[in-house]
Amino acid sequence: MSHHYEEFLKSKNWFDKDLDSRYIHLGHPYAILLSENEGQIMLRGEAGTDHGWNGEEIFTFTALHELQEWFEENIGE
């Protein structure tokens, strides 16, 4: 996925501290995973210990505007 996704997530204080395309925010129970063709928002299992690897998928997006709409509707940003 493009650099635009990374910039958007960083502007909302979501970070990929392990540099493995998993963005987390300690204040939210989600992880955002980016791949070449799509992104997924996962509910983090065990409230943060797995960083999204074992969580339940709750949303898939293929365009930046879809991710931005999800943020507005679910996080209020």
N, CA, C and O atoms as a DFTB+ gen file, in Angstrom:
308 C
 N C O
     1  1       0.854      -1.171       0.000
     2  2       0.000       0.000       0.000
     3  2       0.896       1.229       0.000
     4  3       2.083       1.150       0.315
     5  1       0.334       2.317      -0.343
     6  2       1.143       3.501      -0.585
     7  2       1.602       4.197       0.698
     8  3       1.132       3.925       1.802
     9  1       2.525       5.087       0.487
    10  2       3.074       5.915       1.555
    11  2       1.982       6.780       2.192
    12  3       2.114       7.196       3.343
    13  1       0.904       7.053       1.445
    14  2      -0.190       7.881       1.964
    15  2      -0.869       7.236       3.170
    16  3      -1.281       7.933       4.097
    17  1      -0.985       5.919       3.161
    18  2      -1.580       5.220       4.306
    19  2      -0.714       5.407       5.539
    20  3      -1.218       5.702       6.623
    21  1       0.585       5.234       5.371
    22  2       1.509       5.378       6.492
    23  2       1.447       6.789       7.068
    24  3       1.408       6.965       8.286
    25  1       1.438       7.783       6.202
    26  2       1.375       9.173       6.655
    27  2       0.073       9.445       7.400
    28  3       0.079      10.106       8.439
    29  1      -1.045       8.938       6.875
    30  2      -2.335       9.127       7.540
    31  2      -2.308       8.502       8.933
    32  3      -2.717       9.138       9.904
    33  1      -1.831       7.268       9.037
    34  2      -1.808       6.588      10.326
    35  2      -0.884       7.285      11.314
    36  3      -1.232       7.427      12.486
    37  1       0.266       7.715      10.870
    38  2       1.185       8.439      11.751
    39  2       0.575       9.750      12.223
    40  3       0.809      10.164      13.359
    41  1      -0.203      10.411      11.370
    42  2      -0.836      11.670      11.768
    43  2      -1.880      11.458      12.862
    44  3      -2.237      12.394      13.577
    45  1      -2.361      10.232      12.987
    46  2      -3.344       9.888      14.022
    47  2      -2.686       9.189      15.216
    48  3      -3.376       8.653      16.083
    49  1      -1.356       9.196      15.255
    50  2      -0.564       8.589      16.330
    51  2      -0.643       7.070      16.371
    52  3      -0.620       6.470      17.446
    53  1      -0.736       6.451      15.201
    54  2      -0.644       5.005      15.061
    55  2       0.745       4.712      14.516
    56  3       1.166       5.317      13.530
    57  1       1.459       3.788      15.149
    58  2       2.849       3.550      14.782
    59  2       3.134       2.078      14.534
    60  3       2.490       1.192      15.097
    61  1       4.099       1.850      13.693
    62  2       4.579       0.514      13.331
    63  2       5.953       0.344      13.974
    64  3       6.974       0.394      13.288
    65  1       5.977       0.142      15.297
    66  2       7.255       0.143      16.004
    67  2       8.143      -1.042      15.638
    68  3       9.362      -0.957      15.781
    69  1       7.564      -2.139      15.170
    70  2       8.353      -3.311      14.795
    71  2       8.703      -3.336      13.305
    72  3       9.384      -4.251      12.842
    73  1       8.236      -2.330      12.557
    74  2       8.477      -2.221      11.111
    75  2       8.026      -3.459      10.346
    76  3       8.718      -3.944       9.450
    77  1       6.842      -3.962      10.724
    78  2       6.284      -5.149      10.063
    79  2       4.889      -4.892       9.501
    80  3       4.118      -5.828       9.292
    81  1       4.566      -3.630       9.259
    82  2       3.287      -3.211       8.672
    83  2       2.088      -3.437       9.575
    84  3       0.965      -3.561       9.088
    85  1       2.310      -3.492      10.901
    86  2       1.219      -3.558      11.875
    87  2       1.242      -2.264      12.670
    88  3       2.175      -2.006      13.431
    89  1       0.221      -1.462      12.488
    90  2       0.136      -0.178      13.175
    91  2      -0.768      -0.317      14.394
    92  3      -1.874      -0.850      14.302
    93  1      -0.288       0.166      15.529
    94  2      -1.093       0.125      16.741
    95  2      -1.081       1.486      17.430
    96  3      -0.186       2.306      17.228
    97  1      -2.087       1.689      18.232
    98  2      -2.215       2.865      19.095
    99  2      -2.571       2.297      20.455
   100  3      -3.571       1.591      20.588
   101  1      -1.778       2.590      21.455
   102  2      -1.996       1.990      22.767
   103  2      -3.336       2.345      23.377
   104  3      -3.817       1.633      24.258
   105  1      -3.947       3.427      22.930
   106  2      -5.235       3.835      23.467
   107  2      -6.442       3.182      22.806
   108  3      -7.580       3.445      23.197
   109  1      -6.206       2.331      21.809
   110  2      -7.307       1.699      21.080
   111  2      -7.081       0.191      20.983
   112  3      -5.937      -0.259      20.920
   113  1      -8.157      -0.588      20.971
   114  2      -8.028      -2.060      20.948
   115  2      -7.871      -2.642      19.549
   116  3      -8.210      -3.805      19.329
   117  1      -7.365      -1.860      18.599
   118  2      -7.255      -2.306      17.216
   119  2      -5.797      -2.373      16.777
   120  3      -4.920      -1.739      17.363
   121  1      -5.568      -3.148      15.742
   122  2      -4.309      -3.135      15.007
   123  2      -4.675      -2.972      13.546
   124  3      -5.668      -3.534      13.083
   125  1      -3.884      -2.212      12.822
   126  2      -4.122      -2.004      11.399
   127  2      -2.959      -2.628      10.656
   128  3      -1.806      -2.232      10.828
   129  1      -3.279      -3.614       9.824
   130  2      -2.272      -4.340       9.061
   131  2      -2.333      -3.909       7.610
   132  3      -3.410      -3.890       7.013
   133  1      -1.194      -3.562       7.038
   134  2      -1.132      -3.146       5.647
   135  2      -0.385      -4.190       4.837
   136  3       0.648      -4.703       5.268
   137  1      -0.913      -4.500       3.661
   138  2      -0.223      -5.384       2.725
   139  2      -0.165      -4.653       1.380
   140  3      -0.558      -3.489       1.292
   141  1       0.311      -5.314       0.354
   142  2       0.434      -4.654      -0.948
   143  2      -0.912      -4.235      -1.531
   144  3      -1.012      -3.172      -2.143
   145  1      -1.954      -5.061      -1.351
   146  2      -3.229      -4.817      -2.032
   147  2      -4.362      -4.341      -1.147
   148  3      -5.337      -3.774      -1.640
   149  1      -4.246      -4.564       0.157
   150  2      -5.345      -4.171       1.041
   151  2      -4.838      -3.958       2.454
   152  3      -3.698      -4.281       2.788
   153  1      -5.702      -3.415       3.257
   154  2      -5.418      -3.254       4.673
   155  2      -6.531      -3.893       5.468
   156  3      -7.656      -4.030       4.988
   157  1      -6.212      -4.283       6.684
   158  2      -7.207      -4.894       7.565
   159  2      -7.123      -4.246       8.929
   160  3      -6.043      -3.912       9.416
   161  1      -8.280      -4.076       9.532
   162  2      -8.338      -3.614      10.905
   163  2      -8.752      -4.809      11.738
   164  3      -9.780      -5.439      11.494
   165  1      -7.933      -5.102      12.718
   166  2      -8.146      -6.272      13.569
   167  2      -8.422      -5.803      14.991
   168  3      -7.898      -4.785      15.441
   169  1      -9.249      -6.563      15.682
   170  2      -9.425      -6.354      17.107
   171  2      -8.286      -7.107      17.779
   172  3      -8.158      -8.321      17.620
   173  1      -7.467      -6.393      18.521
   174  2      -6.300      -7.044      19.121
   175  2      -6.735      -8.058      20.164
   176  3      -7.531      -7.747      21.050
   177  1      -6.218      -9.256      20.058
   178  2      -6.480     -10.284      21.060
   179  2      -5.753      -9.954      22.347
   180  3      -4.655      -9.399      22.311
   181  1      -6.328     -10.275      23.447
   182  2      -5.730     -10.065      24.764
   183  2      -5.281      -8.622      24.993
   184  3      -4.272      -8.378      25.654
   185  1      -6.022      -7.687      24.455
   186  2      -5.818      -6.252      24.696
   187  2      -4.380      -5.783      24.544
   188  3      -3.864      -5.067      25.403
   189  1      -3.748      -6.172      23.482
   190  2      -2.474      -5.562      23.180
   191  2      -1.265      -6.467      23.177
   192  3      -0.201      -6.042      22.728
   193  1      -1.372      -7.690      23.652
   194  2      -0.178      -8.523      23.710
   195  2       0.193      -9.141      22.383
   196  3       1.363      -9.454      22.163
   197  1      -0.773      -9.330      21.482
   198  2      -0.435      -9.945      20.187
   199  2      -0.338      -8.931      19.061
   200  3       0.008      -9.296      17.938
   201  1      -0.636      -7.659      19.335
   202  2      -0.532      -6.579      18.354
   203  2      -1.315      -6.847      17.073
   204  3      -0.966      -6.306      16.024
   205  1      -2.361      -7.664      17.130
   206  2      -3.228      -7.857      15.977
   207  2      -3.040      -9.156      15.231
   208  3      -3.855      -9.482      14.368
   209  1      -2.002      -9.909      15.529
   210  2      -1.772     -11.139      14.770
   211  2      -2.866     -12.170      14.991
   212  3      -3.214     -12.889      14.055
   213  1      -3.416     -12.269      16.178
   214  2      -4.412     -13.292      16.472
   215  2      -5.806     -12.723      16.695
   216  3      -6.708     -13.438      17.133
   217  1      -5.983     -11.463      16.402
   218  2      -7.265     -10.821      16.641
   219  2      -8.275     -11.099      15.553
   220  3      -7.956     -11.662      14.506
   221  1      -9.492     -10.695      15.821
   222  2     -10.596     -10.871      14.881
   223  2     -10.595      -9.732      13.862
   224  3     -10.499      -8.561      14.229
   225  1     -10.701     -10.083      12.589
   226  2     -10.774      -9.061      11.541
   227  2     -12.137      -8.398      11.604
   228  3     -13.164      -9.074      11.650
   229  1     -12.142      -7.065      11.606
   230  2     -13.414      -6.354      11.672
   231  2     -13.659      -5.456      10.470
   232  3     -14.788      -5.012      10.264
   233  1     -12.625      -5.172       9.663
   234  2     -12.810      -4.287       8.518
   235  2     -11.657      -4.474       7.549
   236  3     -10.505      -4.599       7.964
   237  1     -11.963      -4.493       6.256
   238  2     -10.949      -4.562       5.206
   239  2     -11.128      -3.351       4.303
   240  3     -12.255      -2.977       3.981
   241  1     -10.034      -2.743       3.897
   242  2     -10.105      -1.577       3.023
   243  2      -9.082      -1.693       1.906
   244  3      -8.029      -2.311       2.056
   245  1      -9.428      -1.075       0.774
   246  2      -8.529      -1.075      -0.381
   247  2      -8.242       0.340      -0.878
   248  3      -7.523       0.520      -1.861
   249  1      -8.796       1.331      -0.209
   250  2      -8.576       2.723      -0.598
   251  2      -8.434       3.577       0.661
   252  3      -9.034       3.286       1.696
   253  1      -7.641       4.623       0.556
   254  2      -7.395       5.504       1.699
   255  2      -8.685       6.120       2.216
   256  3      -8.868       6.239       3.428
   257  1      -9.576       6.513       1.325
   258  2     -10.826       7.133       1.785
   259  2     -11.657       6.158       2.624
   260  3     -12.375       6.590       3.526
   261  1     -11.577       4.869       2.349
   262  2     -12.293       3.875       3.171
   263  2     -11.721       3.835       4.580
   264  3     -12.471       3.756       5.553
   265  1     -10.403       3.890       4.697
   266  2      -9.770       3.924       6.017
   267  2     -10.132       5.208       6.749
   268  3     -10.417       5.176       7.947
   269  1     -10.126       6.329       6.053
   270  2     -10.478       7.602       6.671
   271  2     -11.924       7.594       7.162
   272  3     -12.209       8.111       8.243
   273  1     -12.834       7.019       6.391
   274  2     -14.244       6.925       6.807
   275  2     -14.381       6.036       8.032
   276  3     -15.151       6.348       8.941
   277  1     -13.640       4.929       8.067
   278  2     -13.697       4.036       9.229
   279  2     -13.235       4.782      10.476
   280  3     -13.848       4.651      11.535
   281  1     -12.174       5.555      10.365
   282  2     -11.686       6.350      11.498
   283  2     -12.762       7.300      11.984
   284  3     -13.015       7.390      13.186
   285  1     -13.403       8.016      11.059
   286  2     -14.443       8.985      11.435
   287  2     -15.603       8.304      12.143
   288  3     -16.114       8.824      13.135
   289  1     -16.023       7.153      11.648
   290  2     -17.200       6.470      12.189
   291  2     -16.916       5.697      13.470
   292  3     -17.815       5.548      14.297
   293  1     -15.692       5.198      13.662
   294  2     -15.415       4.311      14.783
   295  2     -14.493       4.884      15.848
   296  3     -14.518       4.445      16.998
   297  1     -13.688       5.853      15.472
   298  2     -12.762       6.427      16.434
   299  2     -13.079       7.902      16.676
   300  3     -12.687       8.471      17.695
   301  1     -13.775       8.501      15.750
   302  2     -14.168       9.897      15.896
   303  2     -13.078      10.871      15.499
   304  3     -13.078      12.018      15.945
   305  1     -12.162      10.435      14.677
   306  2     -11.071      11.313      14.223
   307  2     -11.169      11.515      12.730
   308  3     -10.346      12.220      12.147
